[in-house]
Amino acid sequence: MKRIGLLSDTHGFVPQKVFEAFKDVDEIWHAGDAGDLRTIQSLEALKPVKAVYGNIDGQSLRSAWPEVQSFSCEGLKVLMIHIGGYPGKYEKRAKKLIEKEKPDLFISGHSHILKVMYDDQYDLLHINPGAAGKFGLHQKITFLRFNVEGKELKDLEIIELDRNYPKPYQV
């Protein structure tokens, strides 16, 4: 079993609550728009990180992380890309990757909207963790924790904070 912390769209700011919530995870997955290398490094100081770069990420992040990650976690096949859409409305490139890779779990960010949806057509679970940073139109900060056991995702927890939470950001 692996315990995973999932977030996206930090845009250079990580709420302190992320570090508290992720202290007991085995890995942190970041679905793009980290904002800067320092953001990823602060997460890496806590736990191993798997990440993709997003559309706002500069060359330092694009050099450090791929645009697409396809990997296995405890037997669960994972596909992660920043701009991906969601079931029934996948971005064109993401749809091609889903058809090729046949993941069990498809993760994307970009919209700043938390979504956890099952896709019957492609037999996968889609997760967009929303936005963990302070920039964007989102009203709530959201990020997730879950367990992976074999090919099963279990014990999914959504952590939600008000954007005006006292001292929410680590510098």
VMD Tcl script that builds the backbone (N, CA, C; Angstrom):
set m [mol new atoms 513]
animate dup $m
set s [atomselect $m all]
$s set {name element resname resid chain x y z} {
  {N N MET 1 A 0.836 -1.195 0.000}
  {CA C MET 1 A 0.000 0.000 0.000}
  {C C MET 1 A 0.873 1.248 0.000}
  {N N LYS 2 A 0.458 2.225 -0.794}
  {CA C LYS 2 A 1.128 3.530 -0.794}
  {C C LYS 2 A 0.102 4.610 -0.505}
  {N N ARG 3 A 0.519 5.564 0.296}
  {CA C ARG 3 A -0.316 6.728 0.629}
  {C C ARG 3 A 0.171 7.876 -0.246}
  {N N ILE 4 A -0.753 8.513 -0.968}
  {CA C ILE 4 A -0.421 9.555 -1.938}
  {C C ILE 4 A -1.053 10.883 -1.541}
  {N N GLY 5 A -0.288 11.953 -1.708}
  {CA C GLY 5 A -0.810 13.312 -1.602}
  {C C GLY 5 A -0.840 13.894 -3.003}
  {N N LEU 6 A -1.971 14.453 -3.419}
  {CA C LEU 6 A -2.139 14.970 -4.780}
  {C C LEU 6 A -2.570 16.427 -4.744}
  {N N LEU 7 A -1.865 17.260 -5.530}
  {CA C LEU 7 A -2.226 18.661 -5.640}
  {C C LEU 7 A -1.864 19.182 -7.021}
  {N N SER 8 A -2.322 20.387 -7.301}
  {CA C SER 8 A -2.064 21.015 -8.591}
  {C C SER 8 A -2.205 22.522 -8.429}
  {N N ASP 9 A -1.726 23.233 -9.411}
  {CA C ASP 9 A -1.957 24.682 -9.521}
  {C C ASP 9 A -1.610 25.442 -8.242}
  {N N THR 10 A -0.391 25.233 -7.768}
  {CA C THR 10 A 0.092 25.971 -6.602}
  {C C THR 10 A 0.548 27.373 -6.983}
  {N N HIS 11 A 0.976 27.563 -8.206}
  {CA C HIS 11 A 1.377 28.884 -8.716}
  {C C HIS 11 A 2.360 29.595 -7.790}
  {N N GLY 12 A 3.310 28.830 -7.241}
  {CA C GLY 12 A 4.373 29.425 -6.435}
  {C C GLY 12 A 4.093 29.519 -4.951}
  {N N PHE 13 A 2.923 29.075 -4.514}
  {CA C PHE 13 A 2.566 29.145 -3.097}
  {C C PHE 13 A 1.978 27.816 -2.645}
  {N N VAL 14 A 2.493 27.305 -1.534}
  {CA C VAL 14 A 1.976 26.057 -0.982}
  {C C VAL 14 A 1.412 26.346 0.404}
  {N N PRO 15 A 0.123 26.083 0.608}
  {CA C PRO 15 A -0.450 26.287 1.943}
  {C C PRO 15 A 0.269 25.424 2.985}
  {N N GLN 16 A 0.490 25.983 4.140}
  {CA C GLN 16 A 1.134 25.244 5.224}
  {C C GLN 16 A 0.377 23.958 5.532}
  {N N LYS 17 A -0.934 23.969 5.378}
  {CA C LYS 17 A -1.755 22.783 5.650}
  {C C LYS 17 A -1.387 21.614 4.736}
  {N N VAL 18 A -0.842 21.892 3.544}
  {CA C VAL 18 A -0.398 20.815 2.658}
  {C C VAL 18 A 0.716 20.032 3.337}
  {N N PHE 19 A 1.666 20.734 3.918}
  {CA C PHE 19 A 2.797 20.074 4.573}
  {C C PHE 19 A 2.329 19.248 5.776}
  {N N GLU 20 A 1.346 19.755 6.486}
  {CA C GLU 20 A 0.782 19.011 7.611}
  {C C GLU 20 A 0.034 17.778 7.118}
  {N N ALA 21 A -0.789 17.938 6.096}
  {CA C ALA 21 A -1.604 16.839 5.573}
  {C C ALA 21 A -0.760 15.773 4.885}
  {N N PHE 22 A 0.368 16.178 4.298}
  {CA C PHE 22 A 1.192 15.250 3.532}
  {C C PHE 22 A 2.360 14.665 4.330}
  {N N LYS 23 A 2.454 14.951 5.604}
  {CA C LYS 23 A 3.597 14.458 6.394}
  {C C LYS 23 A 3.644 12.932 6.472}
  {N N ASP 24 A 2.484 12.280 6.364}
  {CA C ASP 24 A 2.443 10.820 6.465}
  {C C ASP 24 A 2.223 10.116 5.130}
  {N N VAL 25 A 2.307 10.827 4.007}
  {CA C VAL 25 A 2.162 10.166 2.710}
  {C C VAL 25 A 3.509 9.567 2.293}
  {N N ASP 26 A 3.463 8.661 1.328}
  {CA C ASP 26 A 4.696 8.078 0.798}
  {C C ASP 26 A 5.240 8.876 -0.380}
  {N N GLU 27 A 4.323 9.443 -1.179}
  {CA C GLU 27 A 4.702 10.240 -2.350}
  {C C GLU 27 A 3.742 11.400 -2.503}
  {N N ILE 28 A 4.253 12.465 -3.120}
  {CA C ILE 28 A 3.429 13.613 -3.484}
  {C C ILE 28 A 3.400 13.685 -5.004}
  {N N TRP 29 A 2.207 13.824 -5.556}
  {CA C TRP 29 A 2.044 13.995 -6.997}
  {C C TRP 29 A 1.524 15.403 -7.250}
  {N N HIS 30 A 2.189 16.115 -8.161}
  {CA C HIS 30 A 1.806 17.493 -8.499}
  {C C HIS 30 A 1.430 17.542 -9.973}
  {N N ALA 31 A 0.180 17.928 -10.256}
  {CA C ALA 31 A -0.351 17.900 -11.623}
  {C C ALA 31 A -0.160 19.212 -12.380}
  {N N GLY 32 A 0.937 19.898 -12.137}
  {CA C GLY 32 A 1.331 21.037 -12.969}
  {C C GLY 32 A 0.952 22.410 -12.450}
  {N N ASP 33 A 1.582 23.404 -13.063}
  {CA C ASP 33 A 1.500 24.804 -12.647}
  {C C ASP 33 A 2.007 24.976 -11.213}
  {N N ALA 34 A 3.191 24.405 -10.968}
  {CA C ALA 34 A 3.844 24.590 -9.667}
  {C C ALA 34 A 4.209 26.062 -9.476}
  {N N GLY 35 A 4.611 26.701 -10.555}
  {CA C GLY 35 A 4.939 28.123 -10.498}
  {C C GLY 35 A 6.416 28.411 -10.473}
  {N N ASP 36 A 7.152 27.641 -9.709}
  {CA C ASP 36 A 8.602 27.812 -9.674}
  {C C ASP 36 A 9.243 26.561 -9.077}
  {N N LEU 37 A 10.536 26.435 -9.296}
  {CA C LEU 37 A 11.276 25.263 -8.821}
  {C C LEU 37 A 11.296 25.187 -7.299}
  {N N ARG 38 A 11.312 26.323 -6.642}
  {CA C ARG 38 A 11.329 26.357 -5.174}
  {C C ARG 38 A 10.095 25.660 -4.582}
  {N N THR 39 A 8.967 25.796 -5.252}
  {CA C THR 39 A 7.741 25.152 -4.786}
  {C C THR 39 A 7.907 23.640 -4.774}
  {N N ILE 40 A 8.411 23.089 -5.875}
  {CA C ILE 40 A 8.636 21.646 -5.960}
  {C C ILE 40 A 9.701 21.214 -4.957}
  {N N GLN 41 A 10.752 21.992 -4.824}
  {CA C GLN 41 A 11.824 21.643 -3.881}
  {C C GLN 41 A 11.308 21.604 -2.446}
  {N N SER 42 A 10.388 22.498 -2.097}
  {CA C SER 42 A 9.829 22.475 -0.731}
  {C C SER 42 A 9.029 21.201 -0.502}
  {N N LEU 43 A 8.330 20.729 -1.542}
  {CA C LEU 43 A 7.597 19.461 -1.434}
  {C C LEU 43 A 8.559 18.276 -1.396}
  {N N GLU 44 A 9.626 18.340 -2.211}
  {CA C GLU 44 A 10.629 17.266 -2.238}
  {C C GLU 44 A 11.362 17.138 -0.903}
  {N N ALA 45 A 11.462 18.233 -0.164}
  {CA C ALA 45 A 12.097 18.182 1.159}
  {C C ALA 45 A 11.242 17.368 2.136}
  {N N LEU 46 A 9.951 17.238 1.818}
  {CA C LEU 46 A 9.038 16.481 2.670}
  {C C LEU 46 A 8.964 15.014 2.255}
  {N N LYS 47 A 8.718 14.770 0.949}
  {CA C LYS 47 A 8.520 13.418 0.417}
  {C C LYS 47 A 8.951 13.372 -1.043}
  {N N PRO 48 A 9.157 12.166 -1.600}
  {CA C PRO 48 A 9.441 12.070 -3.038}
  {C C PRO 48 A 8.262 12.632 -3.846}
  {N N VAL 49 A 8.595 13.303 -4.950}
  {CA C VAL 49 A 7.583 13.975 -5.776}
  {C C VAL 49 A 7.610 13.435 -7.195}
  {N N LYS 50 A 6.424 13.219 -7.739}
  {CA C LYS 50 A 6.236 12.990 -9.174}
  {C C LYS 50 A 5.436 14.197 -9.648}
  {N N ALA 51 A 5.881 14.825 -10.732}
  {CA C ALA 51 A 5.208 16.038 -11.187}
  {C C ALA 51 A 5.250 16.141 -12.704}
  {N N VAL 52 A 4.361 16.963 -13.222}
  {CA C VAL 52 A 4.386 17.364 -14.627}
  {C C VAL 52 A 4.410 18.883 -14.642}
  {N N TYR 53 A 4.911 19.431 -15.732}
  {CA C TYR 53 A 4.881 20.889 -15.822}
  {C C TYR 53 A 3.546 21.332 -16.420}
  {N N GLY 54 A 3.185 22.561 -16.090}
  {CA C GLY 54 A 1.944 23.142 -16.587}
  {C C GLY 54 A 2.211 24.322 -17.494}
  {N N ASN 55 A 1.154 24.922 -17.979}
  {CA C ASN 55 A 1.283 25.996 -18.961}
  {C C ASN 55 A 1.938 27.260 -18.419}
  {N N ILE 56 A 1.895 27.508 -17.106}
  {CA C ILE 56 A 2.544 28.718 -16.577}
  {C C ILE 56 A 3.981 28.463 -16.131}
  {N N ASP 57 A 4.395 27.201 -16.132}
  {CA C ASP 57 A 5.721 26.854 -15.631}
  {C C ASP 57 A 6.813 27.216 -16.631}
  {N N GLY 58 A 7.875 27.814 -16.106}
  {CA C GLY 58 A 8.995 28.258 -16.935}
  {C C GLY 58 A 9.975 27.139 -17.247}
  {N N GLN 59 A 11.075 27.535 -17.840}
  {CA C GLN 59 A 12.071 26.576 -18.331}
  {C C GLN 59 A 12.682 25.715 -17.231}
  {N N SER 60 A 12.865 26.274 -16.034}
  {CA C SER 60 A 13.479 25.481 -14.960}
  {C C SER 60 A 12.611 24.266 -14.624}
  {N N LEU 61 A 11.300 24.442 -14.587}
  {CA C LEU 61 A 10.411 23.306 -14.314}
  {C C LEU 61 A 10.260 22.411 -15.531}
  {N N ARG 62 A 10.246 22.990 -16.709}
  {CA C ARG 62 A 10.128 22.193 -17.928}
  {C C ARG 62 A 11.371 21.326 -18.132}
  {N N SER 63 A 12.501 21.794 -17.621}
  {CA C SER 63 A 13.733 20.989 -17.704}
  {C C SER 63 A 13.749 19.879 -16.649}
  {N N ALA 64 A 13.082 20.126 -15.527}
  {CA C ALA 64 A 13.105 19.171 -14.418}
  {C C ALA 64 A 12.011 18.108 -14.519}
  {N N TRP 65 A 10.872 18.445 -15.119}
  {CA C TRP 65 A 9.725 17.553 -15.156}
  {C C TRP 65 A 9.171 17.437 -16.560}
  {N N PRO 66 A 8.593 16.279 -16.894}
  {CA C PRO 66 A 7.999 16.106 -18.227}
  {C C PRO 66 A 6.614 16.744 -18.310}
  {N N GLU 67 A 6.096 16.855 -19.506}
  {CA C GLU 67 A 4.729 17.338 -19.704}
  {C C GLU 67 A 3.719 16.253 -19.336}
  {N N VAL 68 A 4.121 14.999 -19.539}
  {CA C VAL 68 A 3.257 13.848 -19.283}
  {C C VAL 68 A 4.017 12.837 -18.435}
  {N N GLN 69 A 3.354 12.293 -17.428}
  {CA C GLN 69 A 3.906 11.184 -16.652}
  {C C GLN 69 A 2.969 9.991 -16.814}
  {N N SER 70 A 3.537 8.852 -17.163}
  {CA C SER 70 A 2.804 7.593 -17.208}
  {C C SER 70 A 3.604 6.611 -16.363}
  {N N PHE 71 A 2.996 6.101 -15.307}
  {CA C PHE 71 A 3.730 5.249 -14.382}
  {C C PHE 71 A 2.759 4.309 -13.675}
  {N N SER 72 A 3.340 3.333 -12.994}
  {CA C SER 72 A 2.551 2.379 -12.226}
  {C C SER 72 A 2.820 2.610 -10.748}
  {N N CYS 73 A 1.767 2.548 -9.958}
  {CA C CYS 73 A 1.877 2.669 -8.510}
  {C C CYS 73 A 1.120 1.489 -7.900}
  {N N GLU 74 A 1.856 0.539 -7.331}
  {CA C GLU 74 A 1.241 -0.625 -6.694}
  {C C GLU 74 A 0.323 -1.393 -7.650}
  {N N GLY 75 A 0.598 -1.358 -8.933}
  {CA C GLY 75 A -0.235 -2.064 -9.908}
  {C C GLY 75 A -1.293 -1.193 -10.562}
  {N N LEU 76 A -1.475 0.037 -10.090}
  {CA C LEU 76 A -2.420 0.991 -10.668}
  {C C LEU 76 A -1.694 1.791 -11.738}
  {N N LYS 77 A -2.186 1.769 -12.970}
  {CA C LYS 77 A -1.559 2.526 -14.047}
  {C C LYS 77 A -2.081 3.962 -14.022}
  {N N VAL 78 A -1.141 4.911 -13.923}
  {CA C VAL 78 A -1.467 6.323 -13.757}
  {C C VAL 78 A -0.975 7.116 -14.961}
  {N N LEU 79 A -1.815 8.022 -15.445}
  {CA C LEU 79 A -1.449 8.967 -16.497}
  {C C LEU 79 A -1.729 10.358 -15.952}
  {N N MET 80 A -0.703 11.230 -15.990}
  {CA C MET 80 A -0.847 12.579 -15.446}
  {C C MET 80 A -0.354 13.602 -16.457}
  {N N ILE 81 A -1.188 14.621 -16.702}
  {CA C ILE 81 A -0.865 15.730 -17.591}
  {C C ILE 81 A -1.584 16.959 -17.036}
  {N N HIS 82 A -1.044 18.124 -17.231}
  {CA C HIS 82 A -1.669 19.308 -16.643}
  {C C HIS 82 A -2.995 19.654 -17.328}
  {N N ILE 83 A -2.981 19.841 -18.633}
  {CA C ILE 83 A -4.202 20.208 -19.357}
  {C C ILE 83 A -4.790 18.947 -19.963}
  {N N GLY 84 A -5.864 18.451 -19.364}
  {CA C GLY 84 A -6.408 17.172 -19.802}
  {C C GLY 84 A -7.904 17.131 -20.017}
  {N N GLY 85 A -8.628 18.046 -19.403}
  {CA C GLY 85 A -10.078 17.980 -19.473}
  {C C GLY 85 A -10.612 16.930 -18.522}
  {N N TYR 86 A -11.803 16.425 -18.835}
  {CA C TYR 86 A -12.454 15.455 -17.965}
  {C C TYR 86 A -13.373 14.576 -18.805}
  {N N PRO 87 A -13.907 13.490 -18.239}
  {CA C PRO 87 A -14.720 12.568 -19.028}
  {C C PRO 87 A -15.793 13.271 -19.856}
  {N N GLY 88 A -15.798 12.912 -21.137}
  {CA C GLY 88 A -16.730 13.522 -22.076}
  {C C GLY 88 A -16.226 14.824 -22.677}
  {N N LYS 89 A -15.197 15.405 -22.075}
  {CA C LYS 89 A -14.648 16.684 -22.548}
  {C C LYS 89 A -13.129 16.694 -22.430}
  {N N TYR 90 A -12.494 15.580 -22.825}
  {CA C TYR 90 A -11.044 15.521 -22.771}
  {C C TYR 90 A -10.436 16.434 -23.819}
  {N N GLU 91 A -9.316 17.047 -23.478}
  {CA C GLU 91 A -8.515 17.798 -24.441}
  {C C GLU 91 A -8.016 16.785 -25.467}
  {N N LYS 92 A -7.876 17.199 -26.698}
  {CA C LYS 92 A -7.559 16.294 -27.816}
  {C C LYS 92 A -6.321 15.430 -27.545}
  {N N ARG 93 A -5.240 16.045 -27.107}
  {CA C ARG 93 A -4.000 15.291 -26.851}
  {C C ARG 93 A -4.182 14.312 -25.696}
  {N N ALA 94 A -4.881 14.737 -24.662}
  {CA C ALA 94 A -5.122 13.861 -23.518}
  {C C ALA 94 A -5.940 12.650 -23.933}
  {N N LYS 95 A -6.921 12.851 -24.768}
  {CA C LYS 95 A -7.753 11.738 -25.232}
  {C C LYS 95 A -6.911 10.701 -25.976}
  {N N LYS 96 A -6.008 11.175 -26.824}
  {CA C LYS 96 A -5.123 10.258 -27.559}
  {C C LYS 96 A -4.221 9.488 -26.594}
  {N N LEU 97 A -3.704 10.178 -25.575}
  {CA C LEU 97 A -2.852 9.523 -24.583}
  {C C LEU 97 A -3.638 8.481 -23.781}
  {N N ILE 98 A -4.865 8.806 -23.421}
  {CA C ILE 98 A -5.716 7.860 -22.689}
  {C C ILE 98 A -5.958 6.618 -23.536}
  {N N GLU 99 A -6.262 6.815 -24.818}
  {CA C GLU 99 A -6.516 5.682 -25.709}
  {C C GLU 99 A -5.263 4.820 -25.887}
  {N N LYS 100 A -4.107 5.457 -25.918}
  {CA C LYS 100 A -2.851 4.727 -26.091}
  {C C LYS 100 A -2.402 4.039 -24.798}
  {N N GLU 101 A -2.399 4.770 -23.692}
  {CA C GLU 101 A -1.845 4.275 -22.424}
  {C C GLU 101 A -2.811 3.401 -21.626}
  {N N LYS 102 A -4.113 3.613 -21.820}
  {CA C LYS 102 A -5.149 2.862 -21.093}
  {C C LYS 102 A -4.922 2.880 -19.566}
  {N N PRO 103 A -4.883 4.073 -18.972}
  {CA C PRO 103 A -4.639 4.157 -17.533}
  {C C PRO 103 A -5.859 3.724 -16.714}
  {N N ASP 104 A -5.589 3.366 -15.471}
  {CA C ASP 104 A -6.654 3.135 -14.495}
  {C C ASP 104 A -7.057 4.453 -13.832}
  {N N LEU 105 A -6.076 5.353 -13.750}
  {CA C LEU 105 A -6.269 6.655 -13.114}
  {C C LEU 105 A -5.708 7.734 -14.028}
  {N N PHE 106 A -6.538 8.711 -14.371}
  {CA C PHE 106 A -6.107 9.846 -15.188}
  {C C PHE 106 A -6.193 11.099 -14.329}
  {N N ILE 107 A -5.051 11.786 -14.189}
  {CA C ILE 107 A -4.961 12.988 -13.360}
  {C C ILE 107 A -4.627 14.175 -14.235}
  {N N SER 108 A -5.377 15.259 -14.039}
  {CA C SER 108 A -5.055 16.524 -14.700}
  {C C SER 108 A -5.340 17.667 -13.734}
  {N N GLY 109 A -4.860 18.832 -14.090}
  {CA C GLY 109 A -5.098 20.035 -13.293}
  {C C GLY 109 A -5.713 21.098 -14.188}
  {N N HIS 110 A -5.183 22.305 -14.105}
  {CA C HIS 110 A -5.451 23.424 -15.005}
  {C C HIS 110 A -6.752 24.167 -14.732}
  {N N SER 111 A -7.859 23.500 -14.531}
  {CA C SER 111 A -9.155 24.178 -14.422}
  {C C SER 111 A -9.372 24.847 -13.071}
  {N N HIS 112 A -8.607 24.464 -12.068}
  {CA C HIS 112 A -8.772 24.914 -10.687}
  {C C HIS 112 A -10.089 24.413 -10.085}
  {N N ILE 113 A -10.715 23.443 -10.736}
  {CA C ILE 113 A -11.988 22.893 -10.271}
  {C C ILE 113 A -11.777 21.438 -9.852}
  {N N LEU 114 A -12.047 21.146 -8.597}
  {CA C LEU 114 A -11.937 19.792 -8.076}
  {C C LEU 114 A -12.953 18.899 -8.780}
  {N N LYS 115 A -12.469 17.773 -9.318}
  {CA C LYS 115 A -13.347 16.776 -9.933}
  {C C LYS 115 A -12.809 15.395 -9.618}
  {N N VAL 116 A -13.717 14.510 -9.230}
  {CA C VAL 116 A -13.425 13.087 -9.094}
  {C C VAL 116 A -14.567 12.395 -9.820}
  {N N MET 117 A -14.255 11.821 -10.996}
  {CA C MET 117 A -15.303 11.267 -11.859}
  {C C MET 117 A -14.865 9.933 -12.434}
  {N N TYR 118 A -15.792 8.986 -12.465}
  {CA C TYR 118 A -15.486 7.738 -13.143}
  {C C TYR 118 A -15.871 7.871 -14.612}
  {N N ASP 119 A -15.015 7.367 -15.496}
  {CA C ASP 119 A -15.261 7.395 -16.935}
  {C C ASP 119 A -15.542 5.966 -17.401}
  {N N ASP 120 A -16.811 5.677 -17.658}
  {CA C ASP 120 A -17.209 4.336 -18.119}
  {C C ASP 120 A -16.637 4.021 -19.499}
  {N N GLN 121 A -16.554 5.033 -20.360}
  {CA C GLN 121 A -16.074 4.789 -21.720}
  {C C GLN 121 A -14.645 4.249 -21.717}
  {N N TYR 122 A -13.774 4.842 -20.913}
  {CA C TYR 122 A -12.377 4.429 -20.887}
  {C C TYR 122 A -12.025 3.598 -19.651}
  {N N ASP 123 A -13.012 3.277 -18.824}
  {CA C ASP 123 A -12.815 2.434 -17.649}
  {C C ASP 123 A -11.670 2.961 -16.786}
  {N N LEU 124 A -11.789 4.231 -16.385}
  {CA C LEU 124 A -10.766 4.863 -15.557}
  {C C LEU 124 A -11.412 5.830 -14.578}
  {N N LEU 125 A -10.654 6.166 -13.567}
  {CA C LEU 125 A -11.053 7.209 -12.631}
  {C C LEU 125 A -10.300 8.473 -13.017}
  {N N HIS 126 A -11.023 9.566 -13.143}
  {CA C HIS 126 A -10.393 10.857 -13.435}
  {C C HIS 126 A -10.399 11.694 -12.163}
  {N N ILE 127 A -9.238 12.288 -11.855}
  {CA C ILE 127 A -9.142 13.203 -10.718}
  {C C ILE 127 A -8.457 14.490 -11.152}
  {N N ASN 128 A -9.087 15.598 -10.828}
  {CA C ASN 128 A -8.466 16.915 -10.894}
  {C C ASN 128 A -8.513 17.425 -9.454}
  {N N PRO 129 A -7.347 17.636 -8.812}
  {CA C PRO 129 A -7.358 18.023 -7.403}
  {C C PRO 129 A -7.767 19.468 -7.143}
  {N N GLY 130 A -8.120 20.221 -8.191}
  {CA C GLY 130 A -8.457 21.625 -7.999}
  {C C GLY 130 A -7.190 22.451 -7.921}
  {N N ALA 131 A -7.206 23.487 -7.119}
  {CA C ALA 131 A -6.044 24.376 -7.006}
  {C C ALA 131 A -5.632 24.518 -5.553}
  {N N ALA 132 A -4.338 24.334 -5.292}
  {CA C ALA 132 A -3.817 24.471 -3.932}
  {C C ALA 132 A -3.176 25.840 -3.698}
  {N N GLY 133 A -3.030 26.644 -4.744}
  {CA C GLY 133 A -2.413 27.958 -4.607}
  {C C GLY 133 A -3.426 29.057 -4.403}
  {N N LYS 134 A -2.938 30.295 -4.355}
  {CA C LYS 134 A -3.839 31.420 -4.089}
  {C C LYS 134 A -4.221 32.213 -5.338}
  {N N PHE 135 A -3.640 31.893 -6.500}
  {CA C PHE 135 A -3.960 32.634 -7.712}
  {C C PHE 135 A -4.959 31.876 -8.566}
  {N N GLY 136 A -5.955 32.574 -9.082}
  {CA C GLY 136 A -6.965 31.965 -9.937}
  {C C GLY 136 A -8.355 32.329 -9.462}
  {N N LEU 137 A -9.341 31.806 -10.149}
  {CA C LEU 137 A -10.732 32.144 -9.847}
  {C C LEU 137 A -11.359 31.264 -8.768}
  {N N HIS 138 A -10.658 30.208 -8.357}
  {CA C HIS 138 A -11.229 29.291 -7.368}
  {C C HIS 138 A -11.493 29.999 -6.040}
  {N N GLN 139 A -12.556 29.563 -5.369}
  {CA C GLN 139 A -12.922 30.132 -4.072}
  {C C GLN 139 A -12.343 29.331 -2.911}
  {N N LYS 140 A -12.046 28.071 -3.162}
  {CA C LYS 140 A -11.513 27.185 -2.125}
  {C C LYS 140 A -10.179 26.607 -2.581}
  {N N ILE 141 A -9.286 26.398 -1.647}
  {CA C ILE 141 A -8.044 25.675 -1.874}
  {C C ILE 141 A -8.384 24.203 -1.665}
  {N N THR 142 A -7.996 23.357 -2.621}
  {CA C THR 142 A -8.290 21.927 -2.477}
  {C C THR 142 A -7.067 21.091 -2.839}
  {N N PHE 143 A -6.919 19.976 -2.142}
  {CA C PHE 143 A -5.902 18.968 -2.447}
  {C C PHE 143 A -6.387 17.662 -1.833}
  {N N LEU 144 A -5.746 16.548 -2.193}
  {CA C LEU 144 A -6.277 15.232 -1.848}
  {C C LEU 144 A -5.233 14.318 -1.229}
  {N N ARG 145 A -5.724 13.340 -0.489}
  {CA C ARG 145 A -4.926 12.210 -0.021}
  {C C ARG 145 A -5.712 10.951 -0.331}
  {N N PHE 146 A -4.974 9.881 -0.662}
  {CA C PHE 146 A -5.619 8.591 -0.877}
  {C C PHE 146 A -4.597 7.485 -0.762}
  {N N ASN 147 A -5.100 6.264 -0.678}
  {CA C ASN 147 A -4.252 5.074 -0.634}
  {C C ASN 147 A -4.373 4.335 -1.951}
  {N N VAL 148 A -3.274 3.725 -2.375}
  {CA C VAL 148 A -3.288 2.832 -3.531}
  {C C VAL 148 A -2.913 1.455 -3.015}
  {N N GLU 149 A -3.826 0.502 -3.215}
  {CA C GLU 149 A -3.597 -0.890 -2.834}
  {C C GLU 149 A -3.851 -1.743 -4.062}
  {N N GLY 150 A -2.796 -2.312 -4.615}
  {CA C GLY 150 A -2.947 -3.047 -5.865}
  {C C GLY 150 A -3.459 -2.104 -6.936}
  {N N LYS 151 A -4.530 -2.494 -7.609}
  {CA C LYS 151 A -5.103 -1.622 -8.637}
  {C C LYS 151 A -6.250 -0.783 -8.105}
  {N N GLU 152 A -6.370 -0.692 -6.782}
  {CA C GLU 152 A -7.485 0.032 -6.183}
  {C C GLU 152 A -7.029 1.318 -5.505}
  {N N LEU 153 A -7.826 2.361 -5.708}
  {CA C LEU 153 A -7.639 3.624 -5.017}
  {C C LEU 153 A -8.647 3.622 -3.869}
  {N N LYS 154 A -8.165 3.837 -2.643}
  {CA C LYS 154 A -9.025 3.745 -1.459}
  {C C LYS 154 A -8.847 4.955 -0.555}
  {N N ASP 155 A -9.837 5.145 0.292}
  {CA C ASP 155 A -9.774 6.141 1.372}
  {C C ASP 155 A -9.447 7.545 0.858}
  {N N LEU 156 A -10.097 7.954 -0.220}
  {CA C LEU 156 A -9.886 9.286 -0.795}
  {C C LEU 156 A -10.381 10.358 0.171}
  {N N GLU 157 A -9.510 11.310 0.475}
  {CA C GLU 157 A -9.859 12.429 1.346}
  {C C GLU 157 A -9.667 13.726 0.579}
  {N N ILE 158 A -10.635 14.596 0.647}
  {CA C ILE 158 A -10.528 15.931 0.063}
  {C C ILE 158 A -10.256 16.903 1.196}
  {N N ILE 159 A -9.194 17.670 1.066}
  {CA C ILE 159 A -8.891 18.711 2.044}
  {C C ILE 159 A -9.233 20.038 1.387}
  {N N GLU 160 A -10.057 20.807 2.060}
  {CA C GLU 160 A -10.545 22.073 1.508}
  {C C GLU 160 A -10.290 23.186 2.526}
  {N N LEU 161 A -9.738 24.286 2.040}
  {CA C LEU 161 A -9.469 25.452 2.888}
  {C C LEU 161 A -10.058 26.691 2.244}
  {N N ASP 162 A -10.453 27.650 3.063}
  {CA C ASP 162 A -10.809 28.954 2.531}
  {C C ASP 162 A -9.536 29.624 2.031}
  {N N ARG 163 A -9.644 30.381 0.973}
  {CA C ARG 163 A -8.458 31.083 0.454}
  {C C ARG 163 A -7.924 32.092 1.454}
  {N N ASN 164 A -8.747 32.554 2.371}
  {CA C ASN 164 A -8.326 33.546 3.368}
  {C C ASN 164 A -7.946 32.915 4.698}
  {N N TYR 165 A -7.672 31.602 4.666}
  {CA C TYR 165 A -7.264 30.901 5.876}
  {C C TYR 165 A -6.065 31.635 6.492}
  {N N PRO 166 A -6.052 31.831 7.824}
  {CA C PRO 166 A -4.920 32.557 8.432}
  {C C PRO 166 A -3.571 31.923 8.116}
  {N N LYS 167 A -2.669 32.725 7.628}
  {CA C LYS 167 A -1.308 32.303 7.294}
  {C C LYS 167 A -1.289 30.991 6.490}
  {N N PRO 168 A -1.994 30.944 5.363}
  {CA C PRO 168 A -2.090 29.669 4.657}
  {C C PRO 168 A -0.874 29.306 3.808}
  {N N TYR 169 A 0.071 30.218 3.619}
  {CA C TYR 169 A 1.117 29.953 2.621}
  {C C TYR 169 A 2.494 29.866 3.240}
  {N N GLN 170 A 3.248 28.904 2.754}
  {CA C GLN 170 A 4.646 28.757 3.152}
  {C C GLN 170 A 5.495 29.434 2.089}
  {N N VAL 171 A 6.449 30.221 2.510}
  {CA C VAL 171 A 7.330 30.902 1.545}
  {C C VAL 171 A 8.617 30.148 1.390}
}
mol reanalyze $m
mol bondsrecalc $m
mol representation Tube
mol addrep $m
